[in-house]
Amino acid sequence: MRPAPRALLLLLLCLPLPARALPPLADIHVHFKWNQEEVTPAGEAIRILLANNIALALVIGTPAEHALKLQQLAPQRILPIWSPYREPGDWSTWAFDKSVLERARHALASGRWYGIGELHLISGFTPAWETPVISGLIELAIEHAVPVLLHTEYSETRHLGALCRSHPELKIIWAHAGAVLTPGQVAEVMGSCPGVWTELSARDPWRYVNNPITGGDGRLLPEWRQLLESYPDRFLVGSDPVWPVERLDSWDQADTGWQQYGRFVGFHRAWLKALPPEMEEKLRLTNALRLFGKEAITQQ
């Protein structure tokens, strides 16, 4: 059976190019987990980043120390952020774990971490941000001047809006542009919260499929392009190499997300190319460099 025209077009758009033909890109949402390492060892993960000319990768380890394995191999490219997650179910229980704050305090004091996250704030699982563990992590992030990577899974913006307005000095990296939210809802948060940087990982044809940012031609939908044009200095891109997406983490099943890395990043490169050059460069690289205080990076 021949692939449908739209599926074929997306496949062609996302085919990897030789690294030398690719401009450097900052990937602001990368996982390296216990059940990924058995499929993709640390050295292979670095090879994949190099093949895709990833100049900067913000890496979330599960457990947190897994991110340091990548940093040891490519210290100029890898920015590890500290995660409280040590086991699969921690994404839904971390906010109740009293040990989180002491572990975070010790980790950040080491100076080895560039942020905190990914923290899942999920309706029905996570308590209000004013509770001790969540508010304590926020205060630690402010104290150490590092951003927090937040995954919010709400159908409205009230909770995140209240959190960011209550902590104007906090830098928030908002995962997946709110996951299920519309451009209008994302604009509502960004307009009222100058400390929110929004990243677009997993907003691709394979994950949040009911909330696309691009059309069948691979270009940004008009309402999304208008949003990015309104805040060109605060949008970022990322791969979120997690696969398959139809199940949660499991100790007895491998995560093959790194094997899909090229198409995840290729999707973003495709729509970025249709933007004006200055704006394209900001979203692809320089916004991330500015957020983390890094010097300009030339193509490697």
N, C-alpha and C positions, 0 to 999 in steps of 0.2 A: 504494500500500500504506500503510495507516495504521500509525503507529509503535506499538511495543509499549507497554503501560501503564507499565512501569518507565522506559523511555527517555523517554516523554512527561513523566512526573513529574519526572525529572531536568532535562529541558529547561526546564520551567516554573519549577522552583526556581532555576535559574541565569540566568534572564532578567534583564538589567540593569535597575535602577531609576534614576530621575533622581538625579543626584549629591546634590541637597539632601535627598533621602529616605534617603540612606545615611549611617550613622554613620562617622566617620573610621576608617581601618584602616591598620595597619602591615604592609607587604608585605616580608617578610624574605628573599625569594629572587627577585631580578629579574635577567635577563640583558639586555645590549644589545651585540650582536655584529656583526661586519663583515657577515655575511650576513642580519642582521635590518634593518640600517640602509637597505639598498637597497629594502626593502618599507615600512618604517616609519621615516622620518627622525626625528631627535631631537625636533623640535617636535611631531610627531604623537604620539610616545611620551608626551610630557608631557601632551598633550591627553587621551590615554587614561587616564593616571593621575588627572587632574583629574576626568574624567567618572565615575570609580569612587571618588572621594573618598579617594584614597590619601594619607594624611597624612605617611607616612614610607616610603621605599623603599630597601632595601639593594641596591645595584646592582653587578653583576659585569660588567665590560667585557672584551671580547675583540677586540682587545688591550685592556689595562687602561685606557688613556686614553679609550676609548669611554664609560666611566662618567662621566668628567669632562664630556663633552658634555652629558649630562643635568643634571648638577649646575649647570653654568653657567646653564641655563635656569630651574632651580627650586632654588636653593641651600638653602632651608629644608626641602625635602622629600627631597632625594636624599643618601644616604650612600654614597659610592663605596668599594668595598673593592678592594684590589690583587690582581690575578691574574697568575700567571706565564705564562699561556697567551697565545701570539701567533699560533699557527697551529692548524688543526683537530686535528692529531695530538698536540698537546702534553698533552692530558688523560692520555695513557698514557706519556709520556716525560719529563714535567717533573721527576720525582724523580731523573733521571740528568743533568740539565742543570746544570753547574757554575756557569753565569752567573746562575742564579736567585737565589742568596743575595746577590750584590752588587747586582743590580737591586732586590731587595726592600729591602735596607738603605738604598739611595739613596731609594727611593720613600717609605718610612716616615719617614725623616728630614725629608721635606718637610712633614709634618703634614697632608697632603691626604687621607689614607686612613683609614678607620674600621675596617679589618680586613684579613684575608688570606683569599683563597678565590675561587671554590670549588675546593678541592683534592680530586681524586679518588684515593681509596685503594682500588684495585680488585685483588681477588685475581687473581694471575697476571700482572699488569702492574706493580704498584707494589712496590718492595722494602720491607723492614721499616722502621718509623718511626725506628728508631735510626740509620739511615744518614744521611750528612752533610747532604744537602739538606733532607730532611724535618725532622730534629731541629734543623737550623739555623733553619728558618722558625719552628718552635715557640719557640725561644729569642728570636727577633726579636719575635714576637707578645707574649711575656711582657715583654720589655724595654720595648716601646712601649704596653703595656697595652691591646691590641686583641684581639678574638676571631678565631678561625680557623673558617671555614666548611668543614666536612668532609663529603664524600660518601663513605660507606663502602658497599661492595657485597660484604658477606660474609654468609654464612648463619648466622654465630654472632657472639658479642660479644667474643671473647677479645682480639682485636687492639686494638679501641678501648678496652676496659677497661684494658688494660695501659698504653696511651698516657696516658689521662686520670689514672689513679692515679699515674703516674710524674711528672706535672706538675700538681699540685693547684692551682697558681696560674694555670693556663691556662684561659681561657674558650673553650669549644667550642660552636659552633652546629652541631648535627647535622642534616644535610640529609635530608629525606624520612623522618624517624624511622627511619633505617636501611634505607630502600628496600624491603627484602623481609622485614623482621623482624616477629615477632609482638608483641602488646602485652606479653607476659611477658618477652620478650627486651629490649624497650625499657626496661621497668621495672627489669630487672637492671642496666643501665648507669646509669640515672638514680639508682637507689638507692645505687650505689657511687661515683658521680662527681658531686659537687655542682656542679662547674664546667661541666657539660653542659646546654645549652639545646637543646631538640628542636623542630624545625620540620616542618610537615606538607605542604610543597609537593609537588605531583605525586602525592599520595596521593588521587587523584580517579578517577572512572570512566573516564578516557581514557588514563592512564599506567600506574601500577602496578596494573593491573586484577585481578591474581591475589592482591593483598594489600590488600583494601579496608578503609577505616576506617568507612564508613557502610553502612547497609542500603538496601533498595529504596525506603524512605520518605525517604531523604536525611538521616536522623538517625544519630548516632554509634552504632556497634555497642556493646552493653553492656560488653564487655571494654575497648574503647577509651575509653568514657566514664569507666569506673572508673579507668583509668590517668591520664587528664587531671585527674580529681578528686583523685588522689593527689599530683600535682605541678602545681597550677594556676598557680604563679608561674614555671614554666620551660618552658612550651609557647608556640610562636609559629606564625603561619601565613604562607604565601607562595604566589605564583602559579607561579614557574618557567615563564615564557612561552616554551617551546620547542616547535616544531611544524614538520613532522610528527615523530612520535616513533619511527617505524619505521626511521629511518636516522640515522647519525652525521653530524656537521658536514661540509659539503662546500663547497669554494670556488666551485663552479659551480652550486649550487642555493640558492635563498633559503630563509630560515627565516621562516615566517609566524606565529610564536608570538604576536606582539603583537596580531595580528588576532583571536586567541582569548582575549585577556586577560579580557574581561568574564565569560566562562563559568568560567574558572579561579577567579577571585576570588568569583564568584557561588556556586560550589559551597561554598566555606568559609563565606560569609555565611549560607548556608541552615542548615548544622548548628550554627553558632554561636548562631543565634537561639533554638535549643531549650535552651540552657544557662541556669542562673541568671544574672541580670543582672551581678552582680559578677564572676563567673567569665568570662562572655562578654566583658566589657570588658577583662579582663586579657589574654586570648588575642588579642583583636582589636587591642589598641593598647598598653595600659599596660605589659605585660611588655617589649615592645620599647623603649619610652621609657626604662624603668628600666635595661635592659641597656646602652643607649648613653648614659645620663646626660642624656637630653633632658628639657626642661620639658614640662608638660602641653600638649597640642595640642587646640584646639577645632575643631569642624567648620568647614571652609573654605567 
